């Protein structure tokens, strides 16, 4: 049966003939139910700088129902090298990012509904004018509910901003992704809620080698609680260090250096409200923070120090955009958003860190227990 025929005969399907033709390959791969979930989903992307370009391209080509983009900036010369959304030959420099990006996004897939807001409010606060605290969070929740947002994707924002947006998304019942890149390094953090259900093959064991599809349940922690240092030393807590008790060989296989360096960068940003830029003393402070984190996270004697070259790179190039990193992290981010919407296969749980220089990516559970198998389907 062709995907067009499937669209006609599937019970409760809303896929049109045009969509069935356009998404034929995806329907064959993911199934009609998954495609229907994507075409019914509304995704909000916060920030149109760098990382968002590749992410938006993949989401729109896959056929989500509606894309909302928000950004309060104007296109700069630097923006021209970070992706395809801004074109110098069309006079993009100096215009609102949202206005410049919309025609390029629309050209990718005319079946996707597009909405643009040339502001970050209420999600990113401006100190002198915007709401604060509970009022700001209430405004975020109200907008997410009003616009019926299913997934929030926040790109290249500060850790504290991500925490407040994540909190609002949880209250509004929306899935949340925070992501960013720092030179050769990047990350994706997922918070899919307290009881996220999805279908994926069971992990095989001695009694059952069938790997039959089963319903799994994951209970994600909010970003503000995922990296609670007070629980890292506990051996049985979901909040314990993901490296707790690992010996040297096992720890080496987990490649913790980039992750610890990323956490050190976030701590530096919290302290100074900016990323390091190579100024004298910043590298030493980054190294000191990383050493404190290393001592708290890993078993003594298993990791002597965080790789100095990673600290050096982040201290000098955290604010730089590296196109291959943007493409890789943006593609992985979009892929997981689509996976989360379709609820098919294992999602990121819950922090993915990518090192494009070493061509590695590692995922660790922070404050998150393993998925529970609810039932076989």
Residue pairs with C-beta under 8 A, 6 or more apart in sequence:
1 9
2 20
2 24
3 20
3 21
3 23
3 24
3 27
3 28
3 32
4 17
4 20
4 21
4 24
6 13
6 20
6 27
6 32
7 13
7 15
7 16
7 17
7 19
7 20
7 27
7 32
10 32
13 32
13 36
14 36
14 39
14 40
15 23
15 27
15 32
15 35
15 36
15 39
18 111
19 35
19 39
19 63
19 111
20 27
22 63
22 109
22 111
23 35
23 62
23 63
26 35
26 62
26 63
27 35
30 342
30 344
31 344
33 342
34 342
34 343
34 344
35 63
35 342
37 341
37 342
37 343
38 62
38 63
38 64
38 65
38 338
38 341
38 342
39 63
39 64
39 65
40 65
41 64
41 65
41 66
41 150
41 151
41 341
42 64
42 65
42 66
42 67
42 68
42 147
42 148
42 149
42 150
42 151
43 59
43 64
43 66
43 67
43 68
43 149
43 150
43 151
43 152
43 153
43 337
44 68
44 69
44 70
44 144
44 147
44 149
44 151
44 152
44 153
44 174
45 52
45 55
45 56
45 59
45 67
45 68
45 69
45 70
45 153
45 155
46 70
46 71
46 120
46 123
46 124
46 152
46 153
46 154
46 155
46 157
46 165
47 70
47 71
47 120
47 154
47 155
47 156
47 157
48 69
48 71
48 73
48 85
48 97
48 98
48 101
49 71
49 73
49 79
49 82
49 97
49 155
49 156
49 321
50 79
50 82
50 83
50 155
50 156
50 181
50 321
50 326
51 155
51 156
51 179
51 180
51 181
51 186
51 326
51 329
51 330
51 333
52 69
52 83
52 85
52 153
52 155
52 156
52 330
53 82
53 83
53 84
53 85
53 326
53 330
54 83
54 326
54 327
54 329
54 330
54 331
54 333
54 334
55 153
55 155
55 179
55 330
55 331
55 333
55 334
55 337
56 67
56 69
56 85
56 101
56 105
56 334
57 84
57 108
57 330
57 334
58 330
58 331
58 334
58 335
58 338
59 67
59 334
59 337
59 338
60 67
60 105
60 108
60 109
60 112
61 108
61 109
62 334
62 338
63 109
63 111
63 112
64 112
64 338
64 341
65 112
65 113
66 112
66 113
66 114
66 115
67 105
67 112
67 113
67 114
67 115
68 115
68 116
68 117
68 147
68 149
69 98
69 101
69 102
69 105
69 114
69 115
69 116
69 117
70 98
70 116
70 117
70 119
70 120
70 123
71 96
71 97
71 98
71 118
71 120
72 118
72 119
72 120
72 121
72 124
73 96
73 97
74 94
74 95
74 96
74 97
75 86
75 92
75 93
75 94
75 95
75 96
75 97
75 100
76 93
77 93
78 321
79 86
79 92
79 93
79 97
80 86
80 87
80 88
80 92
80 93
81 321
81 323
82 321
82 323
82 326
83 326
84 104
85 97
85 100
85 101
85 104
85 105
86 92
86 93
86 97
86 100
86 101
86 104
87 100
87 104
90 100
90 103
92 100
96 118
97 118
98 116
98 117
98 118
99 116
99 118
101 116
102 114
102 116
105 112
105 114
106 112
106 114
115 147
121 130
122 130
122 131
122 136
122 139
122 140
122 143
123 140
123 154
123 161
123 165
123 168
124 157
124 161
125 131
125 132
125 136
130 136
131 139
136 164
137 164
137 167
137 168
137 171
140 164
140 165
140 168
140 169
140 172
141 168
141 171
141 172
143 149
144 152
144 168
144 169
144 172
144 174
145 172
149 169
149 172
149 174
150 174
150 175
150 341
151 174
151 175
151 176
151 177
151 337
151 340
151 341
152 165
152 166
152 169
152 174
152 175
152 176
152 177
153 177
153 179
153 333
153 337
154 161
154 162
154 165
154 176
154 177
154 178
154 179
155 179
155 180
156 179
156 180
156 181
157 165
157 178
157 180
158 269
158 273
159 223
159 266
159 269
159 270
160 270
162 178
162 189
162 223
163 222
163 223
163 224
165 176
165 178
166 176
166 178
166 191
166 222
166 223
166 224
167 222
167 224
169 175
169 176
169 191
170 176
170 191
170 193
170 194
170 222
173 193
175 190
175 191
175 192
175 193
175 196
175 337
175 340
175 341
176 190
176 191
176 192
176 223
177 188
177 189
177 190
177 191
177 333
177 336
177 337
178 188
178 189
178 191
178 223
179 186
179 187
179 188
179 189
179 329
179 333
180 186
180 187
181 187
181 321
181 322
181 325
181 326
181 329
182 262
182 265
182 275
182 314
182 317
182 318
182 319
182 320
183 313
183 314
183 317
183 318
183 320
183 322
183 325
184 313
184 317
184 322
184 325
184 355
184 356
184 357
185 258
185 261
185 262
185 310
185 313
185 314
185 325
185 353
185 354
185 355
185 356
186 325
186 326
186 328
186 329
186 353
186 354
186 356
187 262
187 329
187 351
187 352
187 353
187 354
188 329
188 332
188 333
188 336
188 348
188 351
188 352
188 354
189 223
189 226
189 350
189 351
189 352
190 220
190 336
190 340
190 347
190 348
190 349
190 350
190 351
190 352
191 220
191 221
191 222
191 223
191 226
191 350
192 218
192 220
192 340
192 347
193 220
194 219
194 220
195 217
195 218
195 219
196 217
196 218
196 219
196 220
196 340
196 347
197 215
197 216
197 217
197 343
197 374
198 215
198 216
198 218
198 340
198 343
198 344
198 345
198 346
198 347
199 213
199 214
199 215
199 216
199 343
199 344
199 345
199 377
200 213
200 214
200 216
200 344
200 345
200 346
201 211
201 212
201 213
201 214
202 208
202 210
202 211
202 212
202 213
202 214
202 373
202 376
203 211
204 210
204 211
212 376
212 377
213 376
213 377
214 373
214 374
214 375
214 376
214 377
215 373
215 374
215 375
215 376
215 377
216 346
216 371
216 372
216 373
216 374
217 371
217 372
217 374
218 347
218 349
218 368
218 371
218 372
219 368
219 369
220 349
220 350
220 368
221 238
221 239
221 350
221 366
221 367
221 368
225 239
225 367
226 239
226 350
226 351
226 366
226 367
226 368
227 263
227 366
227 367
228 239
228 367
229 296
231 237
231 239
231 240
231 367
232 239
232 240
232 241
232 244
232 296
232 297
233 240
233 241
233 244
233 296
234 240
234 244
235 244
235 245
238 367
238 368
238 369
239 366
239 367
241 296
241 297
241 298
242 254
242 364
242 365
242 366
243 251
243 254
243 256
243 297
243 298
243 299
243 302
243 364
244 299
245 299
246 254
246 298
246 299
246 302
247 299
247 302
248 301
248 302
248 303
251 298
251 299
251 302
251 303
254 362
254 364
255 355
255 358
255 360
255 362
256 297
256 298
256 303
256 362
257 303
257 306
257 307
257 310
258 307
258 310
258 353
258 354
258 355
258 358
258 360
258 362
259 351
259 353
259 362
259 364
260 290
260 293
260 294
260 297
260 306
261 286
261 290
261 306
261 307
261 310
261 311
261 314
262 314
262 353
263 290
263 293
264 286
264 289
264 290
264 293
264 306
264 311
264 314
265 275
265 276
265 286
265 314
265 318
267 289
267 293
268 275
268 276
268 282
268 285
268 286
268 289
269 275
275 318
275 319
276 282
276 283
276 285
276 286
276 314
276 315
276 316
276 318
277 316
277 318
277 319
278 315
278 316
278 317
282 315
283 311
283 312
283 315
283 316
286 311
286 314
286 315
287 306
287 308
287 311
290 306
290 311
291 305
291 306
293 306
294 303
294 305
294 306
310 355
313 357
322 356
324 356
325 354
325 356
328 354
328 356
329 354
332 352
332 354
332 361
336 347
336 348
336 352
339 345
339 346
339 347
340 347
346 371
348 363
349 363
349 365
349 368
349 371
350 365
350 366
350 367
350 368
351 363
351 364
351 365
351 366
352 361
352 362
352 363
353 361
353 362
353 363
353 364
354 360
354 361
355 361
